[in-house]
Amino acid sequence: MSSPDPSPGAVPAADLPAPAAVPAVAAPLAGAAPLARTPTVLGALPIVVLNGVFSRDAAGPRGSPRGALQGLTAALGPGVHAFLGAPEDGTIALSDVLAGVRAPLRGTVRIAGADPWTSPAARARTGALLAAPDVPDASSVRACVAQSLSALGRDPSGAAAVLGALGLGLLAARRTESLSFAEARAVELALALAVVSAAPPPALLVLFEPCTDLALPGGTRAVEDAIAARRADGACVILLTSSAADATRLADTTWLLHRGALLRREPSASRALSTVDSELAVTLAPGDSASLRTLASTLAADPAVHAALWEDPAAGSTRSPVLRLRGPDRDALALAVAGAAARAGVAVVSIASSTPDLPAVRSAALSWIQRVRNAASPFLRRPAQPAAQAAPAPSAPLETRAAPDAAGPPSAAPGAESPSPEAAPPAPSAPAAPERPAPSPEAAPPAPGADSPSGEEPS
């Protein structure tokens, strides 16, 4: 069968331009090899897309909401993203909708184009460590992990390797119901990492407070190594934390949440999120309280120091006294400390830079937004409108306008009222002439001998 004739004006297929090449970041979507380490960059295909998401958690007393999302919109590509905020800002609600535990009240959540609430494929590529651990009940932790591996289509005999990756081999024989809160979170982290390692790319790893309440023998170093490995595989790792230090240390990009909405987004390596003064912690030798006060008094007049706070342990304590200093320039602050210590003869054990806490970061971001609004307000204000003036009354049409009379204004027809001189507009052609009222369309000049409107005989 011959193909139908092309429609008039159609372009032959041979003349069509070749399709654009698919970006390299799209390779995991087609089942190719995992990506190399690629932090989130402009132009990378997003793995997670949040569009106008409204949701609330059930972490409060008796299932009441503790926090909520208010129209959250974001697109997250490969790399490590930290959402900095408290549970009241919506971090728990965000972790629930990302893991498919709860459907959003409004808006859409897409993981590799699929809804995690309705799509098993989206949940199969998502590993999650949530606020409240939900470890499946089993006769032992080893049996619990084996069941999870079987559900993923993997060999259940790998349960020991999954637990051993985080140093949790001693928990293998324990019953899951006997685990403490921190131990249950550690087992759930091991399961989340197992899901992500077996998931088809692109994978998603959601971690709620990954450096808190985790019974890991290796401490947070095991968490940092796991996050670095997932980043190298091209996965999207989302951290939900209230620790600015953890967000700065672990993430490529930090998103600041405030009352369920995004307040700001900045690279974690920059200081834009913490526009407050830099803070240094100066540690002295234990029991050297006199040197602490001497150093503080020496730095009191230094322009690089804006504020000082010292922590002086009680007498006989083995703790070291610490002097905390704040200033706009961290390097200038450190040089001021070194110069003051040399002049006063004070022995300094260490000088460390401190990361601002969540309230300080939030306060600095709100102050920055207010400064931006104040700077832009003169350009956003509308010009003042002039006072409204009374519009002049419309003049009579040309065909009904009476011809000017040299002897004086025309007389009105009987029964017609003469308008007041104050209400009549001035004649445009003769500004200096006396005002003449415009007659009504039916009015015509009176015939000679006709009665005047006042009933008197015309002279």
N, C-alpha and C positions, 0 to 999 in steps of 0.2 A: 504494500500500500504506500502510495507516494504521500509525502508530507504536504499539508495544506500550504497554499501560497501565503507568503507573509503579508501582513496588513500593510496598507500604504504608509510610507514613512518609517517603517521598521528598519532597524539597523541590523545587518547580517551578523551572525554570531562570530564570524572570523574577525570582524572589525571592532568587537567589544573589547574594552581594556581588560587585562588580566586581573584576577582578584588579588587584593592586597595580601601580603604575607602575614600569617598568624604570628603574633608576638611569641617570643620564646617562653614567656611566663605562662602561656596557655598550655604548655606541654603536659603538665600533670592532669589537666582536665581530660586529655585524650588517653590517659593510661601510660604515658611515657615515664622515663626515669625521673626520680625525685629531683627537685631543683637543688642547686648549690645554695650556699648561704646568701640570701638576698633580703636585706632589710626592706622595709616598706619604702617604696620610691614612687614618685609621681609617674603614672602610666602603667603601674602593675595592676593586673586584673584583681579585683576584690574577691576575697573568699567569703567574707561575711558582709552582708548589707542589711542595715537597720534603717527603716523608713517610717518616720513618725510613730514610733512605738510608745504606746501607753500601757503600762502594766504595774502591778503591785504584788508584793510578796505576801506570804502568810507566816512570817517569822515572829510576829508579836504574840502577846498572851492570847490563848484560845483561838489561834489561827488568825488573829487580826493583822492587818498590814503594818509593817514596821517602816518600809520605804516604798517609793513608787518612782516610775519613769514618766516623764511628762513630755511626750513627743520627741523622743530621742532619735536622731538621724545620724548615721555614720557609715562609712565604707572602709573595711579593714582588709588589707592585703597580706601577703606573707611577711613575717616578722613578729616581733614581740610588742604588744600593745598593753599599756597599763591604764586602767580606769581608776583614778585616784578619788576616793570618796568614802564616806561612812555608810553603813547599811541604811541610815535614814536618807541618804542621797540616792539610793536605788541600786546599790551594788548587788545585793541579794536578788532583787527583782531582775536585774540584767543577767545574772548567772542562770536563773531559772529559765528565762525565755531562750537563752542560747543553748542550753542543754536539752531543750524540749520537754522540761518538766511542767511547764505552764505555758498556756497560749496567751499571747498579748491581748489586752482588752481592745486595742485599736492599733492599726499599723501592721507592718509586715516584717518578718525576720526570714532571711534567706541565707542558707549555708550551701555554697556551690550551686546556687539556683534553686534549692529545695527548702521547704518549710520543715524545720525540725519537729514541730508539733505533730505533723501529719505524715512525714516521710521517714520510713525506717532507714532509707539510704543515707539521709542527712544525719540521723543519730548514730549510724554505724561508723561514720567517720569522725565522731566527736567524742573525745574523752574529757570527763569533767570531775573536778574536785569541788564539791559544793559546800555551802556553809554548814549544813547538818549532814554528817556522813550517813549513807544508806547502803551498808554492806549487806549483801544477800545472806540470809540465815543458812547455816550449814553446820555439819558436825565438826568441822575444823576450818581454819583459815585456808589450808591447802585445798580442801574440797571446794571451798567457795571460789577460789581463783580458778580451779580446774573447770568448774561449771561455767564460769565466765568465758574461759578460753574455748570451751565447746560451743557456746553460743556464737562466738566469733568465727567459728569454723577452723579453729587451730587445734593443735595437739594438746590434750589436757595434761600430758606429762610435763609440759613446760611450766607448770605452776611454781616449782621450786626456783626456776630461773627468774621468773617474774618477781618473786619475793626477794630473791638474793640480789637483784639489781639495786635495791635500796637498803640492803642489809637487814631485811625483815625475816630471815630464816628462822629465828627463834620463836616467831609467832605462828609458824606453820601448824603446829599441833594444837594450838589454842582454839577453843570454841569462839565463834564470832560474837556471841552474846556476852562473853567475858571480857571483851576488849574495852579499854578505856576510850574516852573521846579522842584523845590524841593518837592512840594506836589505831582506832577505826579510820581516822582520816589518813593515816599513813598507808593502810591497806587500800583505801579508795584511791589514793594517788598512784599506787602501783598498778591498780586496775585501769586507771585512766591512761597511764603511759602505755600499757599493753594494748589498749584499744587504738591509740593513735599510731603505734608502731605497725599494727596490722591493717590499718585503714587505707583505702586507696587514696592517693593524693588528689586534691589538696585536703589535708587533715586540719582539724580544729582541736585545740587544747584549751580548756577553760579552767582556770585555777583561782579559787577564792582564798585569799590570804595564804599564799603558798609557803610563807616563812613563819607562820604562827600556828601553834597547837598541832604540831607534827612530831610524833615520837620516832624520829629517825636516828639511828646510831651515828651516822655521819653528819648530822646537823643539816644546816641549810646548804652546805656544799653539794650534797646529792641533788637537791632541787635545782641549783644553779646549773649543774652539769646536764640535767635532763632538759632544762629549758634551752640551753645552748645547742644540744643535739637536735631538738625539734626545730629550732631556727635554721640549723644547717640543712635540714631535710625540706625546707620550704613550707613548713606548716605555719598556720596562723595561731599564735599563742596569745591568749587574752588573760591578763592578770587583773584581779579586782581586789584592791588593797586600800587601806587607810594609811599606809606607811609611805611617806614621800621618799625615804631612804631606799626602800625596796624598789619603788618605781624607778628611781634614778639609776640604781645599780643594775637592774635586770632588763629594763624595757628599752626599746628603740624609740617609742613615741609614748607620751603621757597625755591622757585625756582627763581633764579635771571635771568631775561631776559635782553639781551643786543643786540640791532639791529636785533631782530627777532630770535635770537638763545639763547639756554640755556647756561649761563656762569658758573653757579654753583648751586648746590643743597645741602642744609644743614638743619638739625633740627632747628626749630625756637628758641629752648631754648639755643642753643649753641652760642658762639661768633665767630664761624668760618667765618660767612658771613661778619662780621664787624671786620676785623683784624686791623682797625685803633685804635688809642689810645682811652681809655675810657674817657668819658666827664662827669664832675660833674657841676651842677649849684648851686652855693652858694648864697642864698638870705639873704640880711640884712634888717634892719628896714628902713622904708621910711624916706628919708631925711638924711640918715647916709652916705653921700658921703665920708667924711673924713675917716671913718673906712674902706670903700671899698678900698681906695688907700693904707691904712696902711696894710691891709691884703694881698693885691697884692704884696707889696714890701717885706713883710715878707716871702712870698712863693717863691720869685724870685730865691733864691739860693737853694731851696729844690730839690734834685735829682729826687723826684717822680713826679715833675711837668715839663712837656715838653712845655706847652704853656698856656697863660692866656689871657682872653679877658673880659673886664668889660663893663657893660651897666649902665651908670650913667644918670638917668632921669634929666630933666631940673629942675631948682630951683622952688620950690612951687608945684611940681608934687606929686601926691599921690602914684605913682608907686614906687616899692622897687628897690634899686640897686641890680644888679646881677653880680656875678663874675663867669665866666665860665673857668674851668680848664681842661686840658687834660694831660693824662699820661698813661703809659703802663699797670699799675695795678690799678684797681678801688679802691680796699681796701686800698692800700698804699696811694692813692691820698686822700681818705677820712680821714685817720689818719693824714696825713700832714696838712689838713685843720683844723682838730680839735686841733692839737698841735699849729699851728700858731695862731689860734684865742685865745687860752688860754694864749700864751705868750704876744700877743699884746693887750689883754683885749678887743677883739671885740665880740659883741653879734651877733651870727648867728641865723637867724630865721629858716632856713631849708637848708638841703643838699639833692639834688635830682640827680639821674642818668639820663642822656639824651641819647636818642637813635640816632645814626647817621642817616643822611638823605640819600636819594637815591644816589646822586653823591658820597658821601663818601663811601657808601657800594660798588658801582660799581668800584670806583677807588681802593679800597682795594682788591677787587676780581681780578681786572686786574693785580695789583702788585703781588698778590699771584701767579697767573698763570705765570707771568714772572719769578718769583723766582724759581718756580718748573721747568720751561723750562731751566733756566740757570744751575740749579743743575743737571738736567738730560742730558744736552748737551754733556758732555764728554763721556757718555755712548752711545749716539745716533750717534756720528760722525763716519764715516767710516774711517778705517785706510788708510793712504796715500799709494797710489800705486807707486811702483818703476818706474823709468823712463824706457820707452820702449827701448829695444836694438834691433839692426838689427839682424834678424834671419840668421844663416849661410845658404849658398846655399846648397840644397840637393845634396848628392854625387851620383855618377852614380851607377846603379844597379850592383850587384855582377857579373852577367853573362856578362855584357858588359865592366867590368873593365879590362884593359890590364894588363898582367903579368909584374912584375917588371923586368927590364933589367939591368944587372950588368954593362953593358958598358955605360949606360946613358939612357935618356928618349927616348921613341919610337918616330919615325917620323910619321907625319900625312900623310894621303893619298893625292894624287894630287888633288888640287882644294879645299881642306878643310882648313879652316882658323884656325890658332892656337889661342886659347884664351889667353888673357893677364895674366901674372903671378899674377897680383894683384887681379884679380877677382876670381881666382881658390882657393878653400878651401884647407887647409893643409891636408895631409894624416893622418888619425887617428892612423895608426899603427906605423908610424915613425915620431914623431914630429920634430926631428932634421934634417930630410932629406930634401933636396931641394924640393920645391913645384913642383908637376907634374900636368900639365893640363890633365883633363879627356877627352879622345877622344870621338868623336861622335859614335853612335851605328854602323854607316856604315863604320867607319874608321878601317883600319887593318894595321898591320906593313908592310912597303913596301918590295917588293921582292928584292933580291940582284940585283944590277945593275939598279934599277929603278931610275928615275930622282928625285931629291930632290925638295921640294916645291919652293925653290928659283930658280930652273932651272939650278943649277950647278951640275957638276958631283961629286958624293960622293968620298971622298978620300979613 
